[in-house]
């Protein structure tokens, strides 16, 4: 007897049983996967012959409950975020909202970007008292150095217009989760005053981040994060970027001498009438005299552009060209005769 021909509901019942069975299988697989994920996050991962550590960062502003509870004159400070909007996971907009929560209502938050930002985005950010500064995208430049200079300077000008004295410069593809970073940076300037800049125009040390600041790159100052007196930040960033020229040479030589970061720092050193020697020993002298290098962990810095699955891409525990220059290295340099 062919039940399929006799019973018109055969296919309906059969399909229902099939769907329920597959749904149960999928739920079971999901529960096993969730348990494995929990176990994975709570136990060390071994990758080849190394341990791998991971860290979870909140994606959205409503998941960040931290705020700055320190006492300082917040109205003197600005946080400048420069660059284009990163739309994935609403990253840049959520970053700006997080900064408003972290630093409070008195700190000026400035987003320096390009002409063409949607009006609804500007109106939305205005609700959080976030200034949006639009600049015309400059002509094409190597490694987009022109874009970085133009948007940074535009943000600094707005901070000055608002009467700020100190500022952080950061990027739209990065996020800082440290609520007390402004006061920490200012206190570091007080602990380590500028000593080796007689009669030069620099007023205080500039504070930079260890991420992308390298031991073996000449004047390899990171462009990710910088804190300083507003006038000093102008001194560093307000340069003629059109002088930067791409050089054809082996990669290791290019990395060491001709990167945009090296060019920007070299131009700054010339502006404060420092004799540039273009070698690693003089680079250490520059770090020692004019900067303070803080570890990215102090900032709780997250970089959206590249994978953060591995906590630090360049910490190989062996000598390599991309070894970062950290706070411990900066402290040691203070006691060297350079």
Phi and psi in degrees as a GROMACS rama.xvg file:
@    title "Ramachandran Plot"
@    xaxis  label "Phi"
@    yaxis  label "Psi"
@TYPE xy
-95.1228  100.505  UNK-2
-64.6212  -28.0718  UNK-3
-64.1458  -34.9442  UNK-4
-80.2892  -35.3051  UNK-5
-74.919  -44.122  UNK-6
-101.23  108.067  UNK-7
-69.5278  -15.5188  UNK-8
-93.6369  4.67945  UNK-9
-57.7584  -48.8809  UNK-10
-64.8719  -36.8927  UNK-11
-62.7565  -47.1531  UNK-12
-66.505  -42.345  UNK-13
-62.8308  -44.1472  UNK-14
-62.993  -40.8324  UNK-15
-61.8115  -46.4084  UNK-16
-62.3599  -39.5979  UNK-17
-64.102  -45.5711  UNK-18
-62.7578  -45.6327  UNK-19
-61.1167  -42.8578  UNK-20
-60.303  -48.3826  UNK-21
-66.3691  -35.01  UNK-22
-65.022  -42.331  UNK-23
-62.493  -42.0838  UNK-24
-61.6064  -41.9663  UNK-25
-66.8466  -40.88  UNK-26
-61.8024  -43.1203  UNK-27
-62.1472  -42.8689  UNK-28
-63.8009  -40.4562  UNK-29
-63.1519  -42.0441  UNK-30
-65.4937  -40.3829  UNK-31
-63.6194  -43.0712  UNK-32
-63.1121  -42.3771  UNK-33
-62.5608  -42.0252  UNK-34
-64.2575  -40.6793  UNK-35
-65.4784  -38.7165  UNK-36
-63.2783  -43.1832  UNK-37
-63.0531  -42.3544  UNK-38
-65.6616  -37.9236  UNK-39
-63.7045  -42.3617  UNK-40
-72.2527  -24.227  UNK-41
-96.7001  -0.598696  UNK-42
-131.825  152.692  UNK-43
-69.769  141.717  UNK-44
-95.3743  139.599  UNK-45
-109.389  123.022  UNK-46
-117.613  108.71  UNK-47
58.515  -116.749  UNK-48
-108.736  27.4019  UNK-49
-133.7  150.836  UNK-50
-81.2098  147.669  UNK-51
-125.276  124.532  UNK-52
-107.149  146.543  UNK-53
-127.811  157.428  UNK-54
-137.504  139.544  UNK-55
-98.5502  130.223  UNK-56
-118.094  136.243  UNK-57
-60.8967  138.891  UNK-58
-82.5264  -41.89  UNK-59
-111.371  153.999  UNK-60
-63.2115  -32.0799  UNK-61
-72.4837  -6.52237  UNK-62
-96.6298  -4.52348  UNK-63
-102.988  111.72  UNK-64
-102.222  0.150742  UNK-65
-76.1521  154.826  UNK-66
-156.894  159.313  UNK-67
-78.9712  117.81  UNK-68
-107.75  16.4218  UNK-69
-85.6959  164.65  UNK-70
-110.148  109.051  UNK-71
-158.034  165.626  UNK-72
-77.5931  89.2191  UNK-73
-64.8395  -24.3921  UNK-74
-66.8202  -13.1607  UNK-75
-85.2873  -4.70656  UNK-76
-114.119  148.357  UNK-77
-132.489  147.157  UNK-78
-115.148  116.206  UNK-79
-105.737  122.547  UNK-80
-110.672  116.36  UNK-81
-114.403  145.662  UNK-82
129.21  -176.084  UNK-83
-84.0776  164.404  UNK-84
-73.9541  127.688  UNK-85
-91.8339  109.796  UNK-86
-81.8428  -28.8783  UNK-87
-59.1659  129.484  UNK-88
56.7993  19.6574  UNK-89
53.6202  39.4965  UNK-90
-58.9324  -52.4307  UNK-91
-66.5345  -43.694  UNK-92
-62.9482  -44.2861  UNK-93
-64.9051  -35.0872  UNK-94
-62.0279  -45.5362  UNK-95
-62.2449  -40.1337  UNK-96
-66.9908  -38.0679  UNK-97
-62.4714  -42.6502  UNK-98
-62.3009  -38.379  UNK-99
-62.628  -40.2638  UNK-100
-69.5913  -43.4994  UNK-101
-64.7546  -47.2899  UNK-102
-97.6897  -8.95107  UNK-103
88.0142  176.872  UNK-104
-77.1482  -19.8303  UNK-105
-83.2445  -27.9382  UNK-106
-72.6555  132.441  UNK-107
-78.5496  128.435  UNK-108
-108.901  123.475  UNK-109
-125.182  125.653  UNK-110
-106.964  110.686  UNK-111
-102.853  109.882  UNK-112
-136.217  -153.67  UNK-113
-113.004  154.466  UNK-114
-57.1754  136.184  UNK-115
116.181  -0.0534944  UNK-116
-64.4653  140.273  UNK-117
-62.81  140.744  UNK-118
-61.2552  -36.4336  UNK-119
-65.859  -30.4955  UNK-120
-70.0496  -43.7609  UNK-121
-62.2236  -42.3397  UNK-122
-65.7596  -37.9628  UNK-123
-64.9509  -44.9132  UNK-124
-69.3851  -28.87  UNK-125
-61.8961  -28.9475  UNK-126
-63.44  -25.7011  UNK-127
-100.819  13.6941  UNK-128
57.2643  44.9904  UNK-129
-109.046  125.065  UNK-130
-82.2817  134.35  UNK-131
-112.057  118.55  UNK-132
-110.003  124.022  UNK-133
-108.199  129.819  UNK-134
-120.111  157.497  UNK-135
-77.2151  130.438  UNK-136
-60.831  126.1  UNK-137
-71.072  168.719  UNK-138
-59.2316  157.668  UNK-139
-56.2566  134.343  UNK-140
-136.012  156.802  UNK-141
-63.7576  131.542  UNK-142
56.3943  24.0773  UNK-143
56.7442  30.6793  UNK-144
-62.4373  -34.3341  UNK-145
-64.0065  -41.1996  UNK-146
-61.4568  -43.6728  UNK-147
-66.0179  -44.2384  UNK-148
-64.3858  -48.1027  UNK-149
-62.6966  -47.5128  UNK-150
-70.2879  -34.0246  UNK-151
-66.8708  -47.9908  UNK-152
-63.0048  -38.7894  UNK-153
-62.618  -39.9622  UNK-154
-66.1668  -39.6074  UNK-155
-64.9758  -39.154  UNK-156
-62.8684  -40.4181  UNK-157
-65.6811  -39.2232  UNK-158
-62.1655  -39.8215  UNK-159
-66.472  -40.4367  UNK-160
-60.8058  -32.4525  UNK-161
-84.3262  -1.21598  UNK-162
84.6042  19.2725  UNK-163
-76.6092  153.914  UNK-164
-109.755  -32.5541  UNK-165
-125.076  156.189  UNK-166
-154.283  154.42  UNK-167
-106.145  135.465  UNK-168
-108.724  122.964  UNK-169
-139.304  -175.003  UNK-170
-118.388  157.19  UNK-171
-75.8856  -12.6835  UNK-172
-100.518  13.1064  UNK-173
-132.224  160.2  UNK-174
-142.402  137.151  UNK-175
-105.816  130.747  UNK-176
-106.573  -0.233389  UNK-177
-82.1688  119.308  UNK-178
-75.6081  -25.7358  UNK-179
-105.072  16.1057  UNK-180
-63.7001  -34.0624  UNK-181
-62.92  -49.5918  UNK-182
-69.5405  -36.486  UNK-183
-60.3698  -45.9833  UNK-184
-63.6486  -42.538  UNK-185
-65.4729  -38.3351  UNK-186
-67.0685  -34.9199  UNK-187
-63.8242  -37.5715  UNK-188
-63.0023  -35.153  UNK-189
-71.1651  -37.961  UNK-190
-70.4756  -37.8858  UNK-191
-119.244  77.1223  UNK-192
-68.0074  158.282  UNK-193
-69.6893  124.219  UNK-194
-118.051  -26.1481  UNK-195
-112.213  36.993  UNK-196
-134.692  59.6628  UNK-197
-65.1209  126.091  UNK-198
61.8371  16.7595  UNK-199
-95.7891  168.48  UNK-200
-82.549  -7.5536  UNK-201
-75.3308  134.065  UNK-202
-96.863  -40.098  UNK-203
-140.295  165.515  UNK-204
-64.6695  148.955  UNK-205
-94.9175  137.499  UNK-206
-103.692  126.969  UNK-207
-125.898  172.566  UNK-208
-104.751  146.872  UNK-209
-66.6873  -30.7857  UNK-210
-65.2836  120.913  UNK-211
76.6429  10.6722  UNK-212
-104.627  116.91  UNK-213
-112.181  150.631  UNK-214
-69.3136  -33.6412  UNK-215
-112.287  31.1347  UNK-216
-121.152  127.877  UNK-217
-65.7738  124.846  UNK-218
47.5906  47.8421  UNK-219
-85.8501  53.3904  UNK-220
-67.7757  128.932  UNK-221
-65.1028  142.717  UNK-222
-100.528  10.9929  UNK-223
-73.309  -49.9694  UNK-224
-140.477  138.537  UNK-225
-152.206  135.07  UNK-226
-120.111  141.559  UNK-227
-179.283  177.69  UNK-228
-63.149  141.053  UNK-229
-55.2074  -43.5006  UNK-230
-62.8432  -35.8426  UNK-231
-69.3394  -37.5906  UNK-232
-65.1224  -38.9183  UNK-233
-60.0127  -42.6203  UNK-234
-59.7904  -38.4477  UNK-235
-76.9534  -44.4251  UNK-236
-95.6469  -22.9546  UNK-237
-84.4238  78.4709  UNK-238
-125.927  167.535  UNK-239
-85.0876  93.9132  UNK-240
-69.9631  -17.1045  UNK-241
-69.1475  -13.5559  UNK-242
-75.5613  -15.2282  UNK-243
-71.7708  124.915  UNK-244
-122.611  138.856  UNK-245
-72.6029  135.713  UNK-246
-115.458  134  UNK-247
-87.1141  114.555  UNK-248
-163.865  169.103  UNK-249
-56.5424  149.569  UNK-250
-56.5124  -44.5823  UNK-251
-64.5577  -33.4655  UNK-252
-72.2857  -39.8154  UNK-253
-62.4124  -45.1734  UNK-254
-60.3099  -38.2802  UNK-255
-77.6208  -35.5414  UNK-256
-119.473  -25.5881  UNK-257
-121.198  15.5472  UNK-258
-70.2181  156.688  UNK-259
-56.0531  -39.637  UNK-260
-60.5311  -41.1777  UNK-261
-65.1176  -42.1493  UNK-262
-61.9743  -46.9079  UNK-263
-61.6196  -46.5079  UNK-264
-65.5509  -39.6062  UNK-265
-62.1627  -41.2473  UNK-266
-63.8473  -38.8475  UNK-267
-62.8046  -44.6239  UNK-268
-62.2704  -37.8115  UNK-269
-66.6109  -35.0403  UNK-270
-66.7007  -30.4894  UNK-271
-94.3403  14.475  UNK-272
61.2096  41.458  UNK-273
-98.9837  134.645  UNK-274
-76.6523  116.128  UNK-275
-85.9125  122.784  UNK-276
-102.25  -12.5022  UNK-277
56.0052  48.2001  UNK-278
-141.708  166.973  UNK-279
-69.7323  -32.3854  UNK-280
-66.2224  -40.6685  UNK-281
-69.7697  -30.5678  UNK-282
-60.9435  -43.4773  UNK-283
-63.1653  -37.2758  UNK-284
-63.5262  -40.2459  UNK-285
-64.8291  -45.9069  UNK-286
-57.4797  -43.1768  UNK-287
-64.8585  -42.6089  UNK-288
-86.6304  -34.7611  UNK-289
-118.395  -9.62038  UNK-290
-130.138  167.497  UNK-291
-128.869  127.571  UNK-292
-103.233  121.602  UNK-293
-112.702  150.273  UNK-294
-73.3173  146.908  UNK-295
-61.5013  -24.4207  UNK-296
-64.2088  -30.8558  UNK-297
-64.8537  -34.4582  UNK-298
-82.4709  -16.948  UNK-299
53.5762  53.9083  UNK-300
-82.9779  127.704  UNK-301
-116.358  131.885  UNK-302
-112.219  112.047  UNK-303
-75.5255  -24.1188  UNK-304
-64.7817  -41.913  UNK-305
-117.839  161.717  UNK-306
-61.6654  130.903  UNK-307
-104.409  15.9487  UNK-308
-58.7232  -40.1271  UNK-309
-93.6304  127.357  UNK-310
-55.3043  -38.1016  UNK-311
-145.78  118.292  UNK-312
-67.5877  -27.6716  UNK-313
-107.068  3.52391  UNK-314
-87.7477  87.8827  UNK-315
-99.1111  -1.16437  UNK-316
55.0149  38.3804  UNK-317
-156.635  156.623  UNK-318
-66.9871  126.311  UNK-319
-152.629  160.755  UNK-320
-62.1078  -27.5638  UNK-321
-98.7963  22.7513  UNK-322
-69.7721  127.754  UNK-323
-78.9306  148.399  UNK-324
-92.527  116.671  UNK-325
-111.971  178.244  UNK-326
-58.6368  -40.3445  UNK-327
-61.8885  -37.5621  UNK-328
-67.8328  -40.304  UNK-329
-64.7249  -41.0376  UNK-330
-61.2832  -45.6985  UNK-331
-61.8325  -37.4988  UNK-332
-64.5327  -28.482  UNK-333
-61.9889  -21.5467  UNK-334
-108.135  15.9751  UNK-335
-104.341  145.268  UNK-336
-86.7574  101.38  UNK-337
